[in-house]
């Protein structure tokens, strides 16, 4: 395998493996107690595991329909569960936006048209091809353009979420008491994790997988 392809795949696998391990480790100590918090962490870990193996094509072995439904439901879970909150509803929904976009991107990657769609039938001999061939080629090209547009939009949203998570004000990580297992204590690490996840997902969107 070409080194230019192998290196980013390995880096993405390491990144999402660390995210999955952090999600499993952090779960018992998070301030998001209750069943909603447990569902949040389960979805985070599930996505991280899927993203860790996706560069190697292993996710393709799963049932596409079932996997897509799972991640679409996960994308809807994060904003919908925040609607029921009586206070700071908008703030909570905005804070859960990176998770929503990430889950939607995961579902999209399972169905995104190939980047070379529409280029497989390049005019070998126009006179010998039926009109239906050109109609089908035009449809494939249109699907490819639509797919690239959706991919670019999701990638830009993820990059925005990554910048927001990684650059917003937060206390120095060294100042966080290691033994304090509160929401305030784990918040800086959670922001870094969310930002790294969004950034890695954006990279995954634009690279072959």
N, C-alpha and C positions, 0 to 999 in steps of 0.2 A: 504494500500500500504506500502511496506517495506520502512523504513526510509532511508536506504542506497540508494534507488532509488529516493525517494521523494525529498531529500535535493538537489542533483545536478540538478534535473529538475527545482526546484524552483529558484535556483541560476542562471541557464541559462535563465529562463524566465525574471528574474529581470534584468540581464545584457542586454539582447537584447531589453527589454522595455526602459531602459535608453538610449541605442543607438538610438532607434527610436525617442524618445522624443528629444534627442540632435540634431538629424538630422533635425527634423521639426523646432526646435528653431534656429539652426545655418543657415539654408537656406537663409533667407533674408539678412544675414550679410556677407556671404562668398564673397571672391574676385572672385570666379568662376562665374562671371555674365554671363547673356545670357542664351539661351535655353539649351546649353550643360550643364551648371552648374545646371540648374533646373532638367534636366533628370538625372544627376548624383545623386542628392539628392533624387529624387523620387525612384530610384533603391535602394539606400542605405536604405531608410525607408521601402520600400516593403520587402526587404530581412530581415531586422531586425524584422519586424512584423511577417513574416513567421517563422523565427527561434524562436521567443518568444513562439509561440503556438505549434511548432513542437514536443517538448518533451511530449506533452499530446496527440499527434496523430491527432490533429484537421486539419492539412494540408492534411491528407489523404482524407478528404471529398471533396477537390477540384478536378477538372478534371486533371488527371495526365498528359495527353498529353499536354494540354494547359499550365499548370504550368511549365512543363519541357521546352517547347519551350520558354516561357517567360524568364526563368533564363539562358538558353543557349544563347539567344539573348543578355541578360544583360552581360554575361561573354564576349561575343564578342564585345560589345559596348565599353568597357573601353579601350582596346588596339587599336581598329580600329579608334576611334575618335581621338586618339593621333597621328595617322600616318599622318593626314593632317596638322599637325603643321609644320611650316617652321623652327623653332628653338628649340633646346633642345629636339628633338623628342625621342631619346633613354631614356633620363632622365625622360621624362613624362611617357613613356610606363612602365619603371621600377617602377615608383611611383604608377602606377595604377595596378600593378601586384597583390597586396593583394585583390583588389576588383574583379579582374578577377578570381583568384583562389577561392575566397569565393563564387561567383556566380556559378562557375562550381561545387563546392562541394554541393551547394544547389540543383542543378539539379541532381547530382549523387545520393544524398540521397533519392530522390524520386523513383529511380530505382535500388538501390543497392540490390543485392540478400541477403536473410536472412542469418544470421551468421551460422544457423544450417542446411543450404542447404547441401544435400549430406549425412546427418546423420540420416535421418528419416527412412532408410531401412537398419538396421544393422542386418546381417545374422541370421534371425530366423531359417531358415531351407534351406540350400543351395540346397538340392536335389529337393525341390518342387518348386523352382522359375525358370521361363523361362530365357533364355539368354537375352531377351530384357530388363528384369528387371535390370540386371547388367549393360547393356549398358546405360540405363537411369540414373542409380545411378552414373556411372562414369562421365556422362555428367554433372550431377548436382554438383558433387564434383569438377569437373574442373571449372565450373562457379563460385562456391564458392571461390576457390583459386584465380581466376582472380579478383573477386569482392574484396576480402581482399587485394590483391596487389594494386588495384586502390585506395581503401580507405586509405591504409597505405601511398601511395605516396602523395595523397592530404593532409592527416594529417601532413606529414613532411613538405610539402611546406607551409602550413598554420602556422605551428610552426615557421618556418624560417621567414615568413612575420611578425608574431607577435613579435619575438625577434628584428627584424630590426626596426619595428615601435616604439617599447617601449624603445629601448636602444640607438637609434641614437641621436646625439647631438641636444639638444633643450633648449631654455631658461627656467628658473624656472617658473612654472605656476603662482606663486605669483607675479612675476615681470611683468606679462602681464597686461596692463592697462585695467580695466574692461570696460571703456567707449570707448575704441578704437576698432571700428568694422572693422578692416582691415584684409587682408589675413594673415599678419604676426602675428596679435593678436590671431586669432583663430587657427593658425597652430599647436601649442603644444597640444591643446585639440583634434584637428583632429587626430594627431598622436596617442594619447592615445586611442581614439575611434577606430581607424583602428586596432591598436594592440590588443585591448580587443575583438573586433569583430572576428579577425582571430583566437585568442586563443579559444574563445567560440565555433567557428565553428569547430575547430580541435577536441575539446572535444565532440561535438555533433556527429561528424563522427564516433567516436569509441565507443559510448554508444548506447544502444538500444533506438529506437525512433519510 
